[in-house]
């Protein structure tokens, strides 16, 4: 993997109600050239966490070759999942401990897809405060909201 390929990935997901109509969006920026790509989508009945995860998976999946990626998201769920929870879930066959018992991980198919993408790329997680005037985070929030409004 070339050290010179560096991508910034900004993601967001959201719902009108939780569960409810939801949308996801990402903005990719290729740092050496400044080239940007945006994409978004939605579902009629989903959850906020599913949309946050989908945004990251779709953003990483859209990269044509392995890259060094810095992920910017306001989702603590995605960040903690990637950096803290996933290693234990994998060790426990995609189960989590709840009250001393192993339970299936929620959104496991999306977590497995994210795990697959993380193994393809070198991903660094950076938390962004939501709705704080961060231009790219505001942009992906706007795209995610637009994506679910067609279901309202």
N, CA, C and O atoms as a GROMACS GRO file, in nm:
protein
  608
    1UNK      N    1   0.086  -0.118   0.000
    1UNK     CA    2   0.000   0.000   0.000
    1UNK      C    3   0.090   0.123   0.000
    1UNK      O    4   0.178   0.137   0.085
    2UNK      N    5   0.066   0.210  -0.093
    2UNK     CA    6   0.148   0.330  -0.105
    2UNK      C    7   0.118   0.426   0.010
    2UNK      O    8   0.002   0.450   0.044
    3UNK      N    9   0.224   0.482   0.067
    3UNK     CA   10   0.205   0.579   0.174
    3UNK      C   11   0.149   0.710   0.121
    3UNK      O   12   0.094   0.790   0.196
    4UNK      N   13   0.164   0.733  -0.010
    4UNK     CA   14   0.126   0.863  -0.065
    4UNK      C   15  -0.025   0.875  -0.090
    4UNK      O   16  -0.076   0.986  -0.107
    5UNK      N   17  -0.098   0.763  -0.093
    5UNK     CA   18  -0.242   0.772  -0.115
    5UNK      C   19  -0.308   0.804   0.017
    5UNK      O   20  -0.302   0.724   0.110
    6UNK      N   21  -0.369   0.919   0.024
    6UNK     CA   22  -0.439   0.956   0.148
    6UNK      C   23  -0.576   1.011   0.112
    6UNK      O   24  -0.590   1.102   0.031
    7UNK      N   25  -0.676   0.953   0.176
    7UNK     CA   26  -0.816   0.987   0.152
    7UNK      C   27  -0.877   1.038   0.282
    7UNK      O   28  -0.853   0.981   0.389
    8UNK      N   29  -0.954   1.143   0.273
    8UNK     CA   30  -1.039   1.183   0.385
    8UNK      C   31  -1.180   1.135   0.352
    8UNK      O   32  -1.231   1.162   0.243
    9UNK      N   33  -1.242   1.065   0.447
    9UNK     CA   34  -1.379   1.016   0.432
    9UNK      C   35  -1.464   1.077   0.542
    9UNK      O   36  -1.441   1.054   0.661
   10UNK      N   37  -1.563   1.156   0.501
   10UNK     CA   38  -1.657   1.219   0.595
   10UNK      C   39  -1.790   1.145   0.580
   10UNK      O   40  -1.840   1.129   0.469
   11UNK      N   41  -1.848   1.100   0.692
   11UNK     CA   42  -1.971   1.022   0.683
   11UNK      C   43  -2.074   1.072   0.784
   11UNK      O   44  -2.042   1.131   0.887
   12UNK      N   45  -2.201   1.044   0.750
   12UNK     CA   46  -2.308   1.071   0.845
   12UNK      C   47  -2.428   0.984   0.809
   12UNK      O   48  -2.447   0.944   0.694
   13UNK      N   49  -2.506   0.956   0.910
   13UNK     CA   50  -2.631   0.883   0.893
   13UNK      C   51  -2.731   0.939   0.990
   13UNK      O   52  -2.694   0.992   1.095
   14UNK      N   53  -2.858   0.928   0.956
   14UNK     CA   54  -2.960   0.978   1.046
   14UNK      C   55  -3.096   0.924   1.012
   14UNK      O   56  -3.117   0.865   0.906
   15UNK      N   57  -3.190   0.946   1.103
   15UNK     CA   58  -3.327   0.899   1.086
   15UNK      C   59  -3.424   1.006   1.130
   15UNK      O   60  -3.392   1.092   1.212
   16UNK      N   61  -3.544   0.998   1.073
   16UNK     CA   62  -3.657   1.077   1.122
   16UNK      C   63  -3.736   0.982   1.210
   16UNK      O   64  -3.816   0.903   1.160
   17UNK      N   65  -3.714   0.989   1.340
   17UNK     CA   66  -3.761   0.886   1.431
   17UNK      C   67  -3.654   0.778   1.434
   17UNK      O   68  -3.574   0.769   1.341
   18UNK      N   69  -3.651   0.697   1.538
   18UNK     CA   70  -3.549   0.594   1.548
   18UNK      C   71  -3.611   0.472   1.616
   18UNK      O   72  -3.613   0.466   1.739
   19UNK      N   73  -3.663   0.373   1.540
   19UNK     CA   74  -3.652   0.357   1.395
   19UNK      C   75  -3.746   0.449   1.317
   19UNK      O   76  -3.842   0.506   1.371
   20UNK      N   77  -3.715   0.461   1.189
   20UNK     CA   78  -3.795   0.541   1.097
   20UNK      C   79  -3.725   0.551   0.964
   20UNK      O   80  -3.628   0.478   0.940
   21UNK      N   81  -3.771   0.640   0.877
   21UNK     CA   82  -3.702   0.662   0.750
   21UNK      C   83  -3.560   0.714   0.778
   21UNK      O   84  -3.542   0.804   0.860
   22UNK      N   85  -3.462   0.657   0.709
   22UNK     CA   86  -3.324   0.695   0.737
   22UNK      C   87  -3.245   0.722   0.612
   22UNK      O   88  -3.280   0.678   0.503
   23UNK      N   89  -3.136   0.798   0.631
   23UNK     CA   90  -3.046   0.830   0.520
   23UNK      C   91  -2.902   0.823   0.564
   23UNK      O   92  -2.870   0.839   0.682
   24UNK      N   93  -2.815   0.798   0.466
   24UNK     CA   94  -2.670   0.794   0.490
   24UNK      C   95  -2.603   0.874   0.380
   24UNK      O   96  -2.659   0.892   0.272
   25UNK      N   97  -2.482   0.923   0.408
   25UNK     CA   98  -2.407   0.997   0.307
   25UNK      C   99  -2.259   0.993   0.339
   25UNK      O  100  -2.218   0.978   0.455
   26UNK      N  101  -2.179   1.007   0.233
   26UNK     CA  102  -2.035   1.022   0.252
   26UNK      C  103  -1.981   1.123   0.152
   26UNK      O  104  -2.038   1.146   0.046
   27UNK      N  105  -1.868   1.180   0.191
   27UNK     CA  106  -1.790   1.267   0.104
   27UNK      C  107  -1.647   1.215   0.112
   27UNK      O  108  -1.588   1.207   0.219
   28UNK      N  109  -1.593   1.179  -0.004
   28UNK     CA  110  -1.454   1.133  -0.013
   28UNK      C  111  -1.370   1.245  -0.072
   28UNK      O  112  -1.412   1.309  -0.168
   29UNK      N  113  -1.254   1.268  -0.014
   29UNK     CA  114  -1.162   1.367  -0.070
   29UNK      C  115  -1.025   1.301  -0.088
   29UNK      O  116  -0.965   1.251   0.008
   30UNK      N  117  -0.977   1.301  -0.212
   30UNK     CA  118  -0.844   1.250  -0.243
   30UNK      C  119  -0.748   1.366  -0.219
   30UNK      O  120  -0.747   1.462  -0.296
   31UNK      N  121  -0.668   1.359  -0.114
   31UNK     CA  122  -0.586   1.473  -0.072
   31UNK      C  123  -0.485   1.519  -0.178
   31UNK      O  124  -0.471   1.640  -0.199
   32UNK      N  125  -0.413   1.427  -0.245
   32UNK     CA  126  -0.314   1.476  -0.342
   32UNK      C  127  -0.374   1.560  -0.455
   32UNK      O  128  -0.309   1.653  -0.504
   33UNK      N  129  -0.496   1.530  -0.497
   33UNK     CA  130  -0.555   1.603  -0.610
   33UNK      C  131  -0.667   1.698  -0.569
   33UNK      O  132  -0.702   1.787  -0.646
   34UNK      N  133  -0.724   1.678  -0.450
   34UNK     CA  134  -0.838   1.758  -0.408
   34UNK      C  135  -0.969   1.710  -0.468
   34UNK      O  136  -1.074   1.770  -0.443
   35UNK      N  137  -0.966   1.603  -0.547
   35UNK     CA  138  -1.088   1.549  -0.608
   35UNK      C  139  -1.183   1.501  -0.500
   35UNK      O  140  -1.142   1.438  -0.402
   36UNK      N  141  -1.313   1.531  -0.518
   36UNK     CA  142  -1.414   1.489  -0.421
   36UNK      C  143  -1.523   1.408  -0.489
   36UNK      O  144  -1.553   1.426  -0.607
   37UNK      N  145  -1.581   1.317  -0.411
   37UNK     CA  146  -1.694   1.237  -0.457
   37UNK      C  147  -1.793   1.230  -0.341
   37UNK      O  148  -1.756   1.206  -0.226
   38UNK      N  149  -1.921   1.251  -0.373
   38UNK     CA  150  -2.026   1.239  -0.272
   38UNK      C  151  -2.124   1.131  -0.315
   38UNK      O  152  -2.143   1.106  -0.434
   39UNK      N  153  -2.184   1.067  -0.216
   39UNK     CA  154  -2.290   0.972  -0.245
   39UNK      C  155  -2.381   0.964  -0.123
   39UNK      O  156  -2.339   0.994  -0.011
   40UNK      N  157  -2.505   0.923  -0.146
   40UNK     CA  158  -2.600   0.908  -0.036
   40UNK      C  159  -2.709   0.810  -0.076
   40UNK      O  160  -2.724   0.776  -0.193
   41UNK      N  161  -2.783   0.767   0.024
   41UNK     CA  162  -2.894   0.676  -0.001
   41UNK      C  163  -2.982   0.670   0.123
   41UNK      O  164  -2.948   0.727   0.226
   42UNK      N  165  -3.093   0.600   0.111
   42UNK     CA  166  -3.184   0.594   0.224
   42UNK      C  167  -3.264   0.466   0.226
   42UNK      O  168  -3.261   0.387   0.132
   43UNK      N  169  -3.334   0.446   0.336
   43UNK     CA  170  -3.421   0.330   0.355
   43UNK      C  171  -3.549   0.378   0.424
   43UNK      O  172  -3.545   0.471   0.505
   44UNK      N  173  -3.662   0.315   0.392
   44UNK     CA  174  -3.789   0.361   0.449
   44UNK      C  175  -3.804   0.332   0.598
   44UNK      O  176  -3.877   0.403   0.667
   45UNK      N  177  -3.737   0.226   0.649
   45UNK     CA  178  -3.754   0.188   0.790
   45UNK      C  179  -3.623   0.131   0.842
   45UNK      O  180  -3.586   0.018   0.810
   46UNK      N  181  -3.552   0.211   0.921
   46UNK     CA  182  -3.419   0.170   0.967
   46UNK      C  183  -3.388   0.241   1.098
   46UNK      O  184  -3.476   0.303   1.158
   47UNK      N  185  -3.263   0.232   1.142
   47UNK     CA  186  -3.221   0.301   1.264
   47UNK      C  187  -3.102   0.394   1.234
   47UNK      O  188  -3.033   0.378   1.134
   48UNK      N  189  -3.083   0.488   1.324
   48UNK     CA  190  -2.973   0.582   1.313
   48UNK      C  191  -2.838   0.508   1.305
   48UNK      O  192  -2.755   0.540   1.221
   49UNK      N  193  -2.818   0.409   1.394
   49UNK     CA  194  -2.691   0.337   1.395
   49UNK      C  195  -2.667   0.262   1.264
   49UNK      O  196  -2.554   0.258   1.215
   50UNK      N  197  -2.772   0.203   1.208
   50UNK     CA  198  -2.756   0.133   1.079
   50UNK      C  199  -2.714   0.231   0.970
   50UNK      O  200  -2.631   0.197   0.885
   51UNK      N  201  -2.769   0.350   0.971
   51UNK     CA  202  -2.735   0.449   0.867
   51UNK      C  203  -2.593   0.500   0.886
   51UNK      O  204  -2.522   0.522   0.787
   52UNK      N  205  -2.550   0.521   1.012
   52UNK     CA  206  -2.412   0.564   1.038
   52UNK      C  207  -2.313   0.459   0.985
   52UNK      O  208  -2.215   0.493   0.920
   53UNK      N  209  -2.340   0.332   1.014
   53UNK     CA  210  -2.254   0.223   0.967
   53UNK      C  211  -2.255   0.212   0.814
   53UNK      O  212  -2.150   0.195   0.752
   54UNK      N  213  -2.373   0.223   0.755
   54UNK     CA  214  -2.385   0.211   0.609
   54UNK      C  215  -2.303   0.319   0.540
   54UNK      O  216  -2.239   0.291   0.438
   55UNK      N  217  -2.304   0.440   0.592
   55UNK     CA  218  -2.228   0.550   0.532
   55UNK      C  219  -2.079   0.516   0.524
   55UNK      O  220  -2.014   0.539   0.422
   56UNK      N  221  -2.025   0.461   0.633
   56UNK     CA  222  -1.882   0.427   0.637
   56UNK      C  223  -1.853   0.310   0.541
   56UNK      O  224  -1.757   0.315   0.464
   57UNK      N  225  -1.935   0.206   0.547
   57UNK     CA  226  -1.915   0.090   0.459
   57UNK      C  227  -1.920   0.132   0.312
   57UNK      O  228  -1.832   0.094   0.234
   58UNK      N  229  -2.021   0.210   0.275
   58UNK     CA  230  -2.035   0.252   0.135
   58UNK      C  231  -1.918   0.341   0.091
   58UNK      O  232  -1.868   0.328  -0.021
   59UNK      N  233  -1.875   0.429   0.179
   59UNK     CA  234  -1.761   0.516   0.146
   59UNK      C  235  -1.634   0.436   0.122
   59UNK      O  236  -1.564   0.459   0.023
   60UNK      N  237  -1.604   0.342   0.211
   60UNK     CA  238  -1.484   0.261   0.196
   60UNK      C  239  -1.496   0.167   0.075
   60UNK      O  240  -1.399   0.145   0.002
   61UNK      N  241  -1.616   0.113   0.054
   61UNK     CA  242  -1.638   0.021  -0.057
   61UNK      C  243  -1.618   0.090  -0.192
   61UNK      O  244  -1.581   0.025  -0.290
   62UNK      N  245  -1.643   0.219  -0.198
   62UNK     CA  246  -1.633   0.291  -0.325
   62UNK      C  247  -1.488   0.314  -0.370
   62UNK      O  248  -1.464   0.350  -0.485
   63UNK      N  249  -1.392   0.293  -0.279
   63UNK     CA  250  -1.251   0.310  -0.315
   63UNK      C  251  -1.206   0.191  -0.401
   63UNK      O  252  -1.226   0.076  -0.364
   64UNK      N  253  -1.145   0.222  -0.514
   64UNK     CA  254  -1.112   0.117  -0.612
   64UNK      C  255  -0.989   0.034  -0.574
   64UNK      O  256  -0.973  -0.078  -0.621
   65UNK      N  257  -0.903   0.089  -0.489
   65UNK     CA  258  -0.784   0.014  -0.446
   65UNK      C  259  -0.756   0.046  -0.299
   65UNK      O  260  -0.807   0.144  -0.245
   66UNK      N  261  -0.675  -0.038  -0.234
   66UNK     CA  262  -0.644  -0.013  -0.093
   66UNK      C  263  -0.584   0.127  -0.072
   66UNK      O  264  -0.496   0.169  -0.148
   67UNK      N  265  -0.631   0.196   0.029
   67UNK     CA  266  -0.588   0.334   0.056
   67UNK      C  267  -0.563   0.355   0.204
   67UNK      O  268  -0.607   0.277   0.289
   68UNK      N  269  -0.490   0.463   0.232
   68UNK     CA  270  -0.480   0.514   0.369
   68UNK      C  271  -0.592   0.614   0.385
   68UNK      O  272  -0.597   0.714   0.313
   69UNK      N  273  -0.681   0.589   0.479
   69UNK     CA  274  -0.804   0.667   0.493
   69UNK      C  275  -0.813   0.724   0.634
   69UNK      O  276  -0.791   0.653   0.733
   70UNK      N  277  -0.846   0.852   0.642
   70UNK     CA  278  -0.885   0.908   0.771
   70UNK      C  279  -1.035   0.928   0.767
   70UNK      O  280  -1.087   1.003   0.685
   71UNK      N  281  -1.104   0.859   0.857
   71UNK     CA  282  -1.250   0.862   0.867
   71UNK      C  283  -1.291   0.968   0.968
   71UNK      O  284  -1.248   0.965   1.083
   72UNK      N  285  -1.374   1.061   0.924
   72UNK     CA  286  -1.430   1.165   1.012
   72UNK      C  287  -1.579   1.136   1.028
   72UNK      O  288  -1.654   1.140   0.931
   73UNK      N  289  -1.622   1.108   1.151
   73UNK     CA  290  -1.763   1.081   1.177
   73UNK      C  291  -1.800   1.137   1.313
   73UNK      O  292  -1.718   1.147   1.403
   74UNK      N  293  -1.929   1.174   1.326
   74UNK     CA  294  -1.978   1.219   1.456
   74UNK      C  295  -2.040   1.101   1.533
   74UNK      O  296  -2.096   1.121   1.641
   75UNK      N  297  -2.030   0.980   1.478
   75UNK     CA  298  -2.090   0.862   1.540
   75UNK      C  299  -1.994   0.796   1.639
   75UNK      O  300  -1.897   0.732   1.598
   76UNK      N  301  -2.021   0.812   1.767
   76UNK     CA  302  -1.942   0.746   1.871
   76UNK      C  303  -1.962   0.594   1.858
   76UNK      O  304  -1.868   0.518   1.882
   77UNK      N  305  -2.082   0.551   1.819
   77UNK     CA  306  -2.113   0.409   1.798
   77UNK      C  307  -2.017   0.347   1.697
   77UNK      O  308  -1.959   0.242   1.723
   78UNK      N  309  -2.000   0.411   1.582
   78UNK     CA  310  -1.909   0.360   1.479
   78UNK      C  311  -1.764   0.364   1.530
   78UNK      O  312  -1.690   0.267   1.514
   79UNK      N  313  -1.725   0.475   1.590
   79UNK     CA  314  -1.587   0.490   1.638
   79UNK      C  315  -1.550   0.389   1.743
   79UNK      O  316  -1.446   0.323   1.732
   80UNK      N  317  -1.634   0.375   1.847
   80UNK     CA  318  -1.604   0.278   1.953
   80UNK      C  319  -1.612   0.136   1.899
   80UNK      O  320  -1.533   0.050   1.937
   81UNK      N  321  -1.708   0.113   1.810
   81UNK     CA  322  -1.721  -0.020   1.751
   81UNK      C  323  -1.593  -0.060   1.680
   81UNK      O  324  -1.544  -0.172   1.697
   82UNK      N  325  -1.540   0.032   1.598
   82UNK     CA  326  -1.419   0.003   1.521
   82UNK      C  327  -1.297  -0.014   1.610
   82UNK      O  328  -1.217  -0.106   1.591
   83UNK      N  329  -1.283   0.075   1.708
   83UNK     CA  330  -1.158   0.082   1.784
   83UNK      C  331  -1.158  -0.003   1.912
   83UNK      O  332  -1.052  -0.049   1.955
   84UNK      N  333  -1.276  -0.023   1.972
   84UNK     CA  334  -1.281  -0.092   2.101
   84UNK      C  335  -1.357  -0.224   2.098
   84UNK      O  336  -1.308  -0.325   2.150
   85UNK      N  337  -1.476  -0.224   2.039
   85UNK     CA  338  -1.565  -0.340   2.054
   85UNK      C  339  -1.539  -0.452   1.956
   85UNK      O  340  -1.548  -0.570   1.992
   86UNK      N  341  -1.506  -0.418   1.831
   86UNK     CA  342  -1.497  -0.520   1.726
   86UNK      C  343  -1.397  -0.633   1.757
   86UNK      O  344  -1.430  -0.749   1.733
   87UNK      N  345  -1.278  -0.605   1.810
   87UNK     CA  346  -1.186  -0.716   1.838
   87UNK      C  347  -1.247  -0.821   1.932
   87UNK      O  348  -1.230  -0.941   1.911
   88UNK      N  349  -1.319  -0.776   2.036
   88UNK     CA  350  -1.384  -0.870   2.129
   88UNK      C  351  -1.499  -0.944   2.061
   88UNK      O  352  -1.516  -1.064   2.080
   89UNK      N  353  -1.578  -0.872   1.983
   89UNK     CA  354  -1.690  -0.937   1.912
   89UNK      C  355  -1.638  -1.048   1.823
   89UNK      O  356  -1.695  -1.158   1.821
   90UNK      N  357  -1.531  -1.022   1.751
   90UNK     CA  358  -1.475  -1.122   1.659
   90UNK      C  359  -1.425  -1.243   1.739
   90UNK      O  360  -1.445  -1.357   1.699
   91UNK      N  361  -1.358  -1.215   1.850
   91UNK     CA  362  -1.307  -1.324   1.936
   91UNK      C  363  -1.423  -1.409   1.988
   91UNK      O  364  -1.409  -1.530   2.005
   92UNK      N  365  -1.538  -1.345   2.012
   92UNK     CA  366  -1.656  -1.414   2.065
   92UNK      C  367  -1.755  -1.453   1.955
   92UNK      O  368  -1.875  -1.466   1.979
   93UNK      N  369  -1.703  -1.472   1.832
   93UNK     CA  370  -1.787  -1.513   1.720
   93UNK      C  371  -1.903  -1.414   1.697
   93UNK      O  372  -2.018  -1.454   1.682
   94UNK      N  373  -1.869  -1.285   1.694
   94UNK     CA  374  -1.965  -1.177   1.669
   94UNK      C  375  -2.079  -1.174   1.771
   94UNK      O  376  -2.195  -1.154   1.738
   95UNK      N  377  -2.038  -1.197   1.897
   95UNK     CA  378  -2.134  -1.183   2.007
   95UNK      C  379  -2.076  -1.085   2.108
   95UNK      O  380  -1.955  -1.066   2.118
   96UNK      N  381  -2.168  -1.022   2.184
   96UNK     CA  382  -2.126  -0.926   2.285
   96UNK      C  383  -2.177  -0.973   2.420
   96UNK      O  384  -2.275  -1.047   2.430
   97UNK      N  385  -2.108  -0.928   2.524
   97UNK     CA  386  -2.150  -0.964   2.659
   97UNK      C  387  -2.255  -0.866   2.707
   97UNK      O  388  -2.238  -0.744   2.698
   98UNK      N  389  -2.364  -0.922   2.758
   98UNK     CA  390  -2.470  -0.840   2.818
   98UNK      C  391  -2.517  -0.914   2.943
   98UNK      O  392  -2.566  -1.027   2.935
   99UNK      N  393  -2.502  -0.850   3.058
   99UNK     CA  394  -2.537  -0.911   3.187
   99UNK      C  395  -2.474  -1.049   3.203
   99UNK      O  396  -2.538  -1.144   3.250
  100UNK      N  397  -2.346  -1.058   3.164
  100UNK     CA  398  -2.271  -1.182   3.182
  100UNK      C  399  -2.299  -1.291   3.079
  100UNK      O  400  -2.238  -1.398   3.084
  101UNK      N  401  -2.390  -1.265   2.985
  101UNK     CA  402  -2.422  -1.365   2.882
  101UNK      C  403  -2.385  -1.310   2.745
  101UNK      O  404  -2.387  -1.190   2.722
  102UNK      N  405  -2.351  -1.402   2.654
  102UNK     CA  406  -2.321  -1.362   2.517
  102UNK      C  407  -2.450  -1.347   2.438
  102UNK      O  408  -2.536  -1.435   2.438
  103UNK      N  409  -2.463  -1.234   2.371
  103UNK     CA  410  -2.580  -1.204   2.286
  103UNK      C  411  -2.529  -1.167   2.148
  103UNK      O  412  -2.417  -1.117   2.135
  104UNK      N  413  -2.609  -1.191   2.044
  104UNK     CA  414  -2.566  -1.152   1.910
  104UNK      C  415  -2.543  -1.000   1.901
  104UNK      O  416  -2.618  -0.922   1.960
  105UNK      N  417  -2.440  -0.960   1.827
  105UNK     CA  418  -2.412  -0.818   1.804
  105UNK      C  419  -2.524  -0.761   1.716
  105UNK      O  420  -2.561  -0.822   1.615
  106UNK      N  421  -2.575  -0.645   1.753
  106UNK     CA  422  -2.676  -0.578   1.669
  106UNK      C  423  -2.608  -0.527   1.541
  106UNK      O  424  -2.493  -0.483   1.545
  107UNK      N  425  -2.680  -0.532   1.431
  107UNK     CA  426  -2.629  -0.485   1.300
  107UNK      C  427  -2.506  -0.564   1.256
  107UNK      O  428  -2.417  -0.509   1.191
  108UNK      N  429  -2.501  -0.693   1.291
  108UNK     CA  430  -2.381  -0.774   1.269
  108UNK      C  431  -2.341  -0.778   1.122
  108UNK      O  432  -2.221  -0.779   1.092
  109UNK      N  433  -2.437  -0.782   1.030
  109UNK     CA  434  -2.398  -0.791   0.888
  109UNK      C  435  -2.326  -0.665   0.843
  109UNK      O  436  -2.235  -0.672   0.761
  110UNK      N  437  -2.364  -0.549   0.897
  110UNK     CA  438  -2.294  -0.424   0.863
  110UNK      C  439  -2.157  -0.419   0.930
  110UNK      O  440  -2.060  -0.372   0.868
  111UNK      N  441  -2.147  -0.466   1.053
  111UNK     CA  442  -2.017  -0.469   1.121
  111UNK      C  443  -1.920  -0.560   1.046
  111UNK      O  444  -1.802  -0.530   1.034
  112UNK      N  445  -1.971  -0.674   0.995
  112UNK     CA  446  -1.885  -0.767   0.919
  112UNK      C  447  -1.840  -0.702   0.788
  112UNK      O  448  -1.725  -0.718   0.747
  113UNK      N  449  -1.929  -0.627   0.724
  113UNK     CA  450  -1.891  -0.556   0.602
  113UNK      C  451  -1.786  -0.449   0.633
  113UNK      O  452  -1.691  -0.431   0.557
  114UNK      N  453  -1.803  -0.379   0.744
  114UNK     CA  454  -1.705  -0.278   0.784
  114UNK      C  455  -1.571  -0.344   0.814
  114UNK      O  456  -1.466  -0.293   0.775
  115UNK      N  457  -1.574  -0.457   0.883
  115UNK     CA  458  -1.451  -0.531   0.914
  115UNK      C  459  -1.378  -0.569   0.785
  115UNK      O  460  -1.255  -0.558   0.776
  116UNK      N  461  -1.453  -0.614   0.685
  116UNK     CA  462  -1.394  -0.650   0.555
  116UNK      C  463  -1.328  -0.528   0.490
  116UNK      O  464  -1.218  -0.539   0.436
  117UNK      N  465  -1.394  -0.413   0.496
  117UNK     CA  466  -1.338  -0.292   0.437
  117UNK      C  467  -1.214  -0.244   0.514
  117UNK      O  468  -1.117  -0.198   0.454
  118UNK      N  469  -1.218  -0.254   0.646
  118UNK     CA  470  -1.104  -0.212   0.728
  118UNK      C  471  -0.982  -0.300   0.698
  118UNK      O  472  -0.869  -0.254   0.705
  119UNK      N  473  -1.006  -0.427   0.665
  119UNK     CA  474  -0.894  -0.515   0.634
  119UNK      C  475  -0.834  -0.481   0.496
  119UNK      O  476  -0.719  -0.516   0.469
  120UNK      N  477  -0.910  -0.414   0.411
  120UNK     CA  478  -0.860  -0.372   0.278
  120UNK      C  479  -0.782  -0.242   0.285
  120UNK      O  480  -0.687  -0.221   0.210
  121UNK      N  481  -0.822  -0.155   0.375
  121UNK     CA  482  -0.765  -0.020   0.384
  121UNK      C  483  -0.698  -0.001   0.519
  121UNK      O  484  -0.719  -0.078   0.613
  122UNK      N  485  -0.615   0.105   0.527
  122UNK     CA  486  -0.558   0.147   0.655
  122UNK      C  487  -0.647   0.262   0.701
  122UNK      O  488  -0.643   0.370   0.643
  123UNK      N  489  -0.728   0.240   0.806
  123UNK     CA  490  -0.828   0.340   0.846
  123UNK      C  491  -0.796   0.396   0.983
  123UNK      O  492  -0.775   0.322   1.080
  124UNK      N  493  -0.793   0.528   0.990
  124UNK     CA  494  -0.776   0.600   1.117
  124UNK      C  495  -0.908   0.671   1.146
  124UNK      O  496  -0.961   0.742   1.060
  125UNK      N  497  -0.961   0.652   1.267
  125UNK     CA  498  -1.088   0.713   1.307
  125UNK      C  499  -1.064   0.846   1.378
  125UNK      O  500  -0.982   0.854   1.470
  126UNK      N  501  -1.135   0.948   1.334
  126UNK     CA  502  -1.132   1.079   1.399
  126UNK      C  503  -1.276   1.122   1.427
  126UNK      O  504  -1.358   1.129   1.336
  127UNK      N  505  -1.304   1.152   1.553
  127UNK     CA  506  -1.440   1.194   1.590
  127UNK      C  507  -1.457   1.343   1.563
  127UNK      O  508  -1.371   1.425   1.596
  128UNK      N  509  -1.571   1.376   1.504
  128UNK     CA  510  -1.609   1.514   1.478
  128UNK      C  511  -1.734   1.541   1.560
  128UNK      O  512  -1.823   1.456   1.566
  129UNK      N  513  -1.742   1.657   1.624
  129UNK     CA  514  -1.865   1.692   1.695
  129UNK      C  515  -1.973   1.723   1.591
  129UNK      O  516  -1.952   1.804   1.501
  130UNK      N  517  -2.088   1.659   1.606
  130UNK     CA  518  -2.198   1.681   1.511
  130UNK      C  519  -2.257   1.820   1.526
  130UNK      O  520  -2.259   1.876   1.635
  131UNK      N  521  -2.305   1.873   1.416
  131UNK     CA  522  -2.374   2.004   1.414
  131UNK      C  523  -2.292   2.113   1.483
  131UNK      O  524  -2.345   2.193   1.560
  132UNK      N  525  -2.162   2.114   1.453
  132UNK     CA  526  -2.073   2.208   1.521
  132UNK      C  527  -2.009   2.307   1.424
  132UNK      O  528  -1.912   2.374   1.458
  133UNK      N  529  -2.064   2.315   1.302
  133UNK     CA  530  -2.007   2.407   1.205
  133UNK      C  531  -1.889   2.349   1.129
  133UNK      O  532  -1.815   2.423   1.064
  134UNK      N  533  -1.870   2.217   1.136
  134UNK     CA  534  -1.766   2.150   1.058
  134UNK      C  535  -1.821   2.135   0.915
  134UNK      O  536  -1.917   2.060   0.895
  135UNK      N  537  -1.764   2.205   0.815
  135UNK     CA  538  -1.826   2.212   0.682
  135UNK      C  539  -1.856   2.076   0.617
  135UNK      O  540  -1.965   2.057   0.563
  136UNK      N  541  -1.761   1.984   0.622
  136UNK     CA  542  -1.784   1.854   0.558
  136UNK      C  543  -1.886   1.772   0.634
  136UNK      O  544  -1.968   1.702   0.574
  137UNK      N  545  -1.883   1.778   0.768
  137UNK     CA  546  -1.981   1.705   0.847
  137UNK      C  547  -2.120   1.763   0.823
  137UNK      O  548  -2.218   1.689   0.814
  138UNK      N  549  -2.129   1.896   0.812
  138UNK     CA  550  -2.258   1.959   0.783
  138UNK      C  551  -2.308   1.916   0.645
  138UNK      O  552  -2.428   1.893   0.626
  139UNK      N  553  -2.217   1.905   0.549
  139UNK     CA  554  -2.255   1.865   0.413
  139UNK      C  555  -2.311   1.722   0.411
  139UNK      O  556  -2.416   1.698   0.351
  140UNK      N  557  -2.242   1.627   0.474
  140UNK     CA  558  -2.292   1.489   0.472
  140UNK      C  559  -2.421   1.476   0.554
  140UNK      O  560  -2.505   1.392   0.522
  141UNK      N  561  -2.437   1.556   0.658
  141UNK     CA  562  -2.562   1.558   0.733
  141UNK      C  563  -2.676   1.604   0.641
  141UNK      O  564  -2.784   1.543   0.640
  142UNK      N  565  -2.652   1.710   0.565
  142UNK     CA  566  -2.751   1.763   0.471
  142UNK      C  567  -2.790   1.657   0.367
  142UNK      O  568  -2.908   1.639   0.336
  143UNK      N  569  -2.690   1.586   0.313
  143UNK     CA  570  -2.717   1.482   0.213
  143UNK      C  571  -2.796   1.365   0.273
  143UNK      O  572  -2.886   1.312   0.208
  144UNK      N  573  -2.763   1.326   0.396
  144UNK     CA  574  -2.833   1.215   0.462
  144UNK      C  575  -2.979   1.252   0.488
  144UNK      O  576  -3.068   1.169   0.469
  145UNK      N  577  -3.003   1.376   0.531
  145UNK     CA  578  -3.141   1.422   0.556
  145UNK      C  579  -3.219   1.423   0.424
  145UNK      O  580  -3.333   1.377   0.418
  146UNK      N  581  -3.157   1.477   0.317
  146UNK     CA  582  -3.222   1.476   0.185
  146UNK      C  583  -3.258   1.334   0.143
  146UNK      O  584  -3.364   1.312   0.084
  147UNK      N  585  -3.170   1.239   0.173
  147UNK     CA  586  -3.190   1.100   0.130
  147UNK      C  587  -3.312   1.036   0.196
  147UNK      O  588  -3.379   0.954   0.134
  148UNK      N  589  -3.341   1.073   0.322
  148UNK     CA  590  -3.458   1.009   0.386
  148UNK      C  591  -3.586   1.088   0.368
  148UNK      O  592  -3.694   1.035   0.392
  149UNK      N  593  -3.576   1.212   0.327
  149UNK     CA  594  -3.698   1.294   0.316
  149UNK      C  595  -3.796   1.239   0.213
  149UNK      O  596  -3.916   1.263   0.225
  150UNK      N  597  -3.748   1.166   0.114
  150UNK     CA  598  -3.839   1.110   0.015
  150UNK      C  599  -3.930   1.002   0.075
  150UNK      O  600  -4.031   0.964   0.015
  151UNK      N  601  -3.895   0.951   0.195
  151UNK     CA  602  -3.977   0.849   0.260
  151UNK      C  603  -4.077   0.908   0.360
  151UNK      O  604  -4.157   0.834   0.418
  152UNK      N  605  -4.072   1.038   0.380
  152UNK     CA  606  -4.161   1.101   0.480
  152UNK      C  607  -4.299   1.127   0.421
  152UNK      O  608  -4.387   1.179   0.490
   0.00000   0.00000   0.00000
